[in-house]
Amino acid sequence: MYKLNLIIVSLLLCFTAAVAQTRVIELWPNGVPDSKYDPSYKVEIGTNKNGAWEKNISDPTLDYYPASVNKASGTAVIICPGGGYSHLAIENEGSKIAQWLNSIGVTAFVLKYRLPDTAIMINKTIGPLQDAQRAMRIVRRHAKQWKIDPNKIGIMGFSAGGHVASTLSTHFNQKVYKPVDSISARPDFSILVYPVISMEAGITHMGSRINLLGKHPSPALVMMYSNELQVNKYTPPAFLVQAMDDPVVPVQNSIDYALALRKYKIPCELHLYEKGGHGFGLGRKNNDTESSWTEACVKWLKMHGFIK
């Protein structure tokens, strides 16, 4: 019994230490802009083959994962998990990614953004962008306090989270809420993994498009959120990853975004892997080459001076 108690205490201490490393930051402590209240709208959590997921988020947050003092590079990344704008793959494309970034000296923030829903939003098309802009401004505003270089803050997104990240990269100046100060919401770089980029039929992931824009969006709305068409000289550099056999998001999303960046001479690196499918996160435990994307990403971050 004594040994059992020691084991239980040890496990509790380990759990407490792990929890203490993260902190939850509210995005809108004074109220979410353009929101509606629905008492039946409650957070749901669950698991699938890729780990834990969450949905029905009405109060978006940032989970803060600081890099250890002896490794910290001053660079930070805000992570946008995917899930087709219907849920957030909060483990496979959230906490696990944050832990990997910490291991290379990058402070990480997992963004639990609101999923577009008319039950809680006056205009559901701008909800995720509002949260992404707000998250970037919060991190940049507290950069000194959190030992972050305000000029080395990136955005990272997976699948539909890649659409959030690329939307912030191309719509950071769009007035979707009234900021409290003049701090820029522009990311300094983006990392896009099997991202949804376009809303164009035949290119997009239709589930993400319907959830964000509705079943019958106007051509103007489709164009606005087809981010390959919104790239300009102010769009930040990007590192893109996708598998050629992705059955969910057509690989043309990554290719078209890379070509748009090239047109404006914006630094970009695109990695297309023969196999990997969709939703592979940090990589699957097999011999497919997609599992090496993190090594390539580290080299790209070093090449651009974000880490040493």
N, C-alpha and C positions, 0 to 999 in steps of 0.2 A: 504493500500500500504506500509506503514511504517513497519507493522508487517511482511509483505511478504518479504521486503528487508532484515529485520533482519534474517529471516529464511534462505534466500539464502546465506547471508554472513556467517551464522553459518555453513551451509552445506559445503561451500567452505573452511572454516577454518578447519573443520574436515577432509575433503578430503586432504588438504595440509598437515596436521599433519600426516595422514596415509602414504602418499607418502614419507614424509621426513624420515620415519623410515626405508626405504629401499634404497639401493644404487645398481646401476648396475655396475658390474665389467667386463670389456672385458677380455676374455681369451687370445686372440692373437692380441694385439694392433699393432704389427709389421708385421702382416700377418699370415694367417693360413697355417701350413705346408702341403705340398703335395696337395694343393688345385688347382682347376680349376675355371675359371671365366665364368659364364653364365648369361648374362644380363637379361634373362627372369626369372631367379630364384629369386622370391620375397617372403617375409614372408607372410604367410596366417594365419588369426586368425578366430575363430568361436566359437560356443557354441553347446553343446549337453546336454543330460539329466544329465551328471555329471559336467557340468560347462564349463569354457573356455578351448580352446585348441589352440595350435600353430603348424605350420609346415613350411617347407622350410627355415630353419635357416642356414644361411651360415656364420654368425659371432656369435659364441657361447658366452654366458655370464653367470655370476653368479649374481643372485639377493640376496643381503646381508640383512639378518634379524637379527640384533644384539639382544641378550637377554638383558632385562632391568638390570641396574646396581645392583639393590637390589635382583635380582634373579639369576644372572649369575653364572654358575657353573664352567666356564672355558672350558666346553665341546662344541664341534661344530659338526654339521652333514651336509654333502653335500647331497642334495636330487635329485634323478634322477626320474622324472615323467615317467610313462609308455605311451603306445600308439602303441604297435606293431611295433616299429621302423618306423612308418609312420606319426605319429604326437606326440605331447606331451600334456598329460592331465594336463595342467599347473595350474589349479585351484584345482581340486579334489585331485591330487597327487603332488601338488607343493606348492602354497601359503597357502592353508589351513593346510598343514602338517607343514610348517614353523611356522605358528602362534601357532600351538599346541606345537611344540618344544620350542618356546619362553616361553610358559606358564609354562614349567617345568624347565626353566633356561638354555636352550640349545640355543646357537647361531646357526642360520640356513642359508644355502645357497642353493637356488634353481638353479640347473644346467640346462640351456637351451642348451643341447648338439646338435650337428649336427646329423641329421638322415642320415643313409647310402644312398648315391645317387651318381652314376657315373657322374651326371651332374656337380658336384662341387668337386669331390674327385678322385684322381688318384687311390687310393685303398680304396674302401668304407668299407671294413671289419674292418679297424683300426680307422676310423674316430671317433666313439663314445669313444673308449678307449683313443685316443689321448686327447680328451677333458676332460675325467675323470682324467687321470694322471695329466694334466696341472692344473685342478681345485684343486686337492689335494695339489699339490706343491705350488700353489698360497696361499691357506689358511694357510698351514704350514709355509710358508716364512713370512707371515704377522701376525703370531700368537701373538707375543708380542704386536704389534700395535693394534690388535683387541681384546686384553685381552682374548686370547684363550690359553689353555695348548696344546703345540704341540704334546703331547703324548695322547691326548683325542679327536682325530678328526676321526669321523666315516663317512661311506658312507651308504646311504639308497636308496633303489630302489623299484619301484612298477612295476609288470608285466615285459614288456621289459626293463624298467628302472632297474628292478631287475637283468636283464642280464648284463646291464652296470655295476651295483654295484658289482656283483659277478665276472665279468670279471676283474675289477680293483683289487678285492681281491685276485685273482689268477694269474693275469698278470701284477702286478704293476712294475715288473722289466723288462718287455718286452720292447725292444728298438723300440718304434713306432714314436719317434721324438727325436731331440737333445735337452736335457734340458740345461738351462742356468747355472745350479749349481748342486750340489750333493744332494739336498734335496730329501728325500724319498717320493714316491707316495703311499706307503703302508698305507691303512686305519688301524686305531687302533681297529675298530670293524665294523660290518655291520648289518643293519636291512633290511631284505628282505621280502617284502609283496607280496603274490601271484606271486612269481618271475618266470620268464623264466630263467632256469639254463642250460638246455641241448639243444643241437642242433640235438640230435639223433632222427631219424624218429620214430614216435609213442610215443615219450615223449615230444618233443618240441611243441611250438606253431608255426605252420608251416608258418604263415604270417610273424612272426618275423624272422624266419630262412631265408625265401626267401629274405626279405628286406635286411638282413645283409650279407648273404653269396651267394645269387643268387639261381637260380632254380636247378642247378646241381653242387653243391659244391663237392670238392674232399673229400674222407674219412679222409684225414689228416686235412683238414680245419674244418670238422665237429667235429673231436676229439679235436682240439685245442680250439674251442669255446664251447665245452661241459664242463662247468666249474666244474661239479661234478668229472670229470676225471683229473682236473688240481690242485686239492687241494693237498697241501703238508704241512710240519710242520711250514711253515711261514705264512700260510693263517690265517687271523684274526678271532677272535671269531664272532659268528653270532647269531642273534635272527630272527627266521623265523615264518611267519604267512601265513596260507592259509585255505580256506574252502574246505571241502571234496566234495562239489557239484559244484566246479568250472568248468564251461562248456567250458572255453577258454584255460586255462593252466592246464594240468594234474597235479594232486597233487604229482605225483611221482617226479616232479622237486624238490620240497622242501624236500621230504623224502630222495632222493638220495644224495642231498647236505649235509643234516644233518648226514647221515651215513658215508659219506666221511670224514667229520670233526671228527666224533667219532673215525674213524680208526686212525687218527693222534692225538687223545686225545686233540683236540682243543675245548675249551668251546663252547657249542651250546645249544640253547633252541628252540624247535619246537612246535608251537601251531597249531593244526588242529581242525577246527570248523566244526560242522555237516552241518551248512548252512551258506550262505553268498554270494555264487556265485563268481563273478569276478568284480573287479573295485569298491570295497566298500569303499576305502579310509580310513577315520577315523572310519567308521562304518555307517550302515544305520539306519534310525529312525524306528526301529521295535524291536521285542523281540528276534531276533536271537542273539546268543552268540558272533558272530564275532565282535560286537561293543565293546566288553570288551578287545580287544587286546592291546589297548593303556595302560590300567591299568597294564597288565602283563609286557609290555615293560618298563614301569617306574620302576617296581620292579626289572627287570633284570638289567637296567642301574644302579640302586642303589646298587644291589648286587656286581657289578663289579667296584664300586667306581667312576662311571662317573658323577653321580649326587648325591646330599645328600637328 
